[in-house]
Each structure stands twice: as structure tokens, then as C-alpha cells.
Amino acid sequence: MLIAERQGSENHTVAAVALDTDGRLHHAVNVHHFTGGPCAELVAIGVAAATTRAPLVAMVAVGDRGRGVIPPCGRCRQVMLDYFPSIMVLVLDGGAVRAVPIRELLPWSFDWHEQQEQEKPGTTQVVHFGASYLDAARAGAKRTTIRFRDPVAVGPAILWFECDPPVTLQAAVTRVVPTVISRLTDDDAVRDGFRDRAELIEHLDLHYPGIADDDDVTIVHFDVSE
């Protein structure tokens, strides 16, 4: 994502950009005020809400005066989790920018959805995929996805593929099966669109560097509806 820093005003010291499932970018700046003005990330959520109903899938914020990418505060993390539980947030990690699931930034968080009888409209879960998986998912050759520290629930979902421009597929998550890496089989690999278990493990190593045989993962079964 590209973002221009807003400088020259003590009231606007952070800029943010949010990306939605349709590939639109929503730009915003913070509004500093002694009573507690909104952070740039919250303003970006408001800008997006005024222009689209598409869920947000990524967020990044940068500070003025050359501060570069900065992490969201605790309040922003909780708001993003509540409204967009599948969103990825760009942060600095050892000097490199990487995308992190919001749940990873807010461990042991208060889960607002669990306290409601029905989820608030606009919180449809989004499952992220690389562009290389699009054809297999469309053709039905890929019917599952293996997830590590990335919760997915049974129910409606948007499959979001990181293409240029992004592509989305409507789907239903039909089953979520917890297991461990060592128990994955060739059959699991074929349902996931791979030749065998060895190829599946190779790709999991790419997506989740350092993942181990005894790590807990989830097999997410889904049906594409379009």
C-alpha cells in the first residue's frame, strides 16, 4: 500500500489507509484534540463506512516527521477486531513491514461477537488467500484451507484473493476441524488443491515460517457459491 504522510499540522500527525474486499483504498488522518480525538485508523473506518459496505481486509498507519509505519493503539485494535475480525494490519517487525492478523495483535481479547445473540451487520468473515489459489477454488479443486492461528467459523464467508485487482468469491464454511501438522494426510492435501502431503507441508512452511509438526492447525472446509 502507498500512503502520503500528512505534515505541517499538529492536529493531523498520523495518516491511515484501509483496503476493502473490492480493492478500494480509503484514506484518512487523525484529528488530535485534548478531549480525545479519533485515531487515523478509526477515521479510515468511518470514511469506508460512508462509501461502501464491502468489509475491510487491510489497514496501515504512518506517522508524520518520518516515523514511518506505526502500530495501532489498543482501542483501534479492539474496534478493528469487533468490526472486521479478519482484517490484516501492517506493522514493523524487525525493521520489515509485514501483515499480521488483528487477533495476533490482540491476544486474549474480549470477543464482542460472543456476547451477542446475533453478529452485527457488516462483520462477515473474510478468508484471505494468495492469488495462486483462485483458479483451484473456482474450479472446486480446492475445497479446504489449512489455517494456523487464524480462526475461521462455520457460516457465510467471503474468500478474498490477493490479485491485482483483488477477486472475491462468496462461500460458506461448512466444517472446521482442529488437528496438528503431523496428522495431515495425502487426502487432506488433495482437498486443499495439492498433489500430496509433502507439497502441502512445503506451502505451509512458506505461509507460516517456523511451523512445527506438533503445532495445532485447523482444516477449514468450504463451498464456493459463485
C-alpha positions as a printed Julia matrix, in Angstrom:
226×3 Matrix{Float64}:
   0.0     0.0     0.0
   1.13    3.54   -0.71
   0.29    6.38    1.65
   1.34   10.02    1.75
   2.13   11.45    5.17
   0.15   14.5     6.24
   2.61   17.01    7.72
   2.59   20.61    8.8
  -0.32   20.44   11.27
  -0.16   19.5    14.93
  -3.77   18.27   14.7
  -3.06   15.7    11.98
   0.02   13.68   12.86
  -0.91   10.2    11.61
  -2.36    9.03    8.28
  -4.02    5.68    7.59
  -5.21    3.71    4.58
  -7.76    0.88    4.67
  -8.25   -1.63    1.83
 -11.65   -3.25    1.24
 -12.57   -6.51   -0.49
 -13.36   -4.66   -3.73
  -9.83   -3.25   -3.9
 -10.76    0.32   -2.94
  -8.44    2.37   -0.72
  -9.89    4.63    1.98
  -7.54    7.41    3.16
  -7.78    9.29    6.45
  -5.85   11.31    9.03
  -6.22   11.52   12.79
  -7.86   14.5    14.48
  -5.9    15.36   17.61
  -7.89   17.08   20.37
  -7.43   17.4    24.11
 -10.78   15.64   24.68
  -9.53   12.58   22.78
  -9.85   13.0    19.04
 -10.13    9.88   16.84
  -7.1     7.99   15.59
  -6.45    7.81   11.85
  -7.49    4.14   11.75
 -10.92    4.96   13.2
 -11.35    7.84   10.76
 -10.47    5.46    7.9
 -13.15    3.03    9.11
 -15.65    5.9     9.07
 -14.59    7.01    5.59
 -15.05    3.45    4.33
 -18.44    3.1     6.01
 -19.62    6.26    4.22
 -18.73    4.92    0.77
 -19.1     1.13    0.76
 -20.49   -1.93    2.51
 -17.51   -4.05    1.47
 -15.57   -5.39    4.5
 -12.1    -4.05    5.16
  -9.26   -6.54    4.73
  -6.13   -4.49    5.48
  -5.09   -1.39    7.41
  -1.84    0.58    7.72
  -0.95    3.78    9.56
   2.13    6.02    9.28
   3.36    8.82   11.49
   4.47   12.25   10.36
   8.06   13.58   10.5
   9.46   10.39    9.0
   8.19    7.99   11.68
   7.01    5.52    9.04
   4.65    2.61    9.75
   3.31    2.62   13.32
   1.17    0.02   15.13
  -2.43    0.75   16.15
  -3.25    1.63   19.72
  -5.24   -0.73   21.93
  -8.58    0.98   21.27
  -8.09    0.77   17.49
  -7.15   -2.9    17.77
 -10.35   -3.67   19.66
 -12.51   -1.69   17.21
 -10.94   -3.43   14.2
 -11.44   -6.83   15.81
 -15.09   -6.03   16.56
 -15.97   -4.7    13.11
 -13.55   -6.61   10.88
 -12.29   -9.73   12.71
 -10.49  -10.95    9.57
  -8.56   -7.73    8.88
  -4.78   -7.76    8.43
  -2.73   -4.91    9.91
   0.64   -3.8     8.55
   3.26   -3.4    11.29
   7.03   -3.17   11.59
   8.69   -6.41   12.63
  12.45   -6.24   12.99
  12.62   -3.36   10.55
  10.49   -5.08    7.89
   6.81   -4.4     7.21
   4.56   -7.44    7.46
   0.82   -8.11    7.56
  -0.47   -9.52   10.86
  -3.99  -10.81   11.65
  -5.75   -8.48   14.06
  -6.25  -11.34   16.55
  -2.47  -11.75   16.73
  -2.18   -8.1    17.75
  -4.82   -8.54   20.46
  -4.29  -11.91   22.18
  -6.82  -12.98   24.82
  -9.08  -10.19   23.62
 -12.64   -9.5    24.64
 -14.72  -11.09   21.85
 -17.66   -8.76   21.36
 -19.41  -11.19   18.98
 -19.56  -13.95   21.58
 -21.59  -11.62   23.8
 -24.26  -11.05   21.15
 -27.09  -13.35   20.09
 -26.54  -12.23   16.51
 -23.48  -10.66   14.92
 -23.7    -7.02   13.99
 -24.27   -6.49   10.25
 -21.06   -5.8     8.36
 -18.88   -8.29   10.24
 -18.96  -11.07    7.61
 -15.78  -13.09    7.96
 -13.17  -12.76    5.24
 -10.76  -15.61    4.5
  -7.52  -14.42    2.88
  -5.87  -16.33    0.01
  -2.92  -15.77   -2.28
  -3.69  -15.15   -5.95
  -2.32  -18.56   -6.97
  -5.25  -20.36   -5.28
  -8.04  -18.58   -7.18
  -8.42  -20.94  -10.15
  -8.43  -24.06   -7.97
 -11.06  -22.59   -5.63
 -13.27  -21.54   -8.54
 -12.99  -24.96  -10.17
 -13.74  -26.82   -6.95
 -10.32  -28.46   -6.9
  -9.57  -26.63   -3.66
 -12.24  -27.33   -1.08
 -10.32  -26.72    2.14
  -7.68  -24.45    3.58
  -5.3   -25.12    6.46
  -5.15  -22.26    8.98
  -2.62  -21.61   11.76
  -3.55  -19.06   14.45
  -6.21  -17.72   12.08
  -9.7   -18.51   13.45
 -12.47  -19.25   10.94
 -16.05  -20.1    11.92
 -18.8   -22.13   10.27
 -21.11  -19.86    8.29
 -21.08  -17.37    5.39
 -17.69  -16.1     4.27
 -16.0   -14.0     1.64
 -12.95  -15.63    0.08
 -10.59  -12.75   -0.75
  -7.77  -13.39   -3.23
  -4.82  -11.03   -3.29
  -4.87  -10.43   -7.04
  -4.48   -7.13   -8.89
  -7.28   -6.12   -8.76
  -8.49   -8.29   -5.85
 -11.06  -11.03   -6.53
 -13.72  -12.22   -4.08
 -15.83  -15.36   -4.06
 -18.92  -15.89   -1.94
 -18.7   -19.09    0.07
 -19.99  -20.99    3.05
 -17.67  -22.53    5.62
 -19.27  -25.91    6.26
 -16.9   -27.53    8.74
 -13.9   -26.61   10.89
 -11.7   -29.5    12.01
  -8.89  -28.96   14.55
  -5.8   -31.15   14.11
  -2.0   -30.96   14.23
   0.5   -30.75   11.39
   1.79  -34.3    11.96
  -1.7   -35.74   11.37
  -2.27  -34.16    7.97
  -2.65  -36.77    5.22
  -2.4   -37.04    1.45
  -6.22  -36.85    1.31
  -6.11  -33.57    3.24
  -3.57  -32.28    0.72
  -5.69  -33.22   -2.31
  -8.76  -31.47   -0.87
  -6.54  -28.44   -0.38
  -5.53  -28.46   -4.05
  -2.09  -30.1    -3.73
  -0.63  -33.33   -5.12
   0.29  -34.87   -1.78
   1.15  -34.15    1.85
   4.75  -33.24    1.04
   3.65  -30.43   -1.29
   1.09  -29.21    1.26
   3.72  -29.06    4.03
   6.07  -27.19    1.69
   3.44  -24.49    1.11
   2.54  -24.3     4.81
   6.22  -23.65    5.55
   6.1   -20.73    3.1
   2.93  -19.24    4.6
   3.87  -19.89    8.24
   7.68  -19.86    8.6
   8.84  -21.98   11.51
   5.63  -24.01   11.82
   6.32  -27.36   13.54
   4.88  -30.88   13.34
   3.23  -30.54   16.76
   1.59  -27.17   16.05
  -2.2   -27.01   16.19
  -3.91  -26.1    12.91
  -7.46  -26.03   11.58
  -8.8   -27.65    8.41
 -11.47  -25.3     7.08
 -13.97  -26.88    4.64
 -15.83  -24.51    2.35
 -18.24  -24.49   -0.6
 -17.98  -21.72   -3.18
 -21.4   -20.39   -4.18
 -20.33  -18.35   -7.23
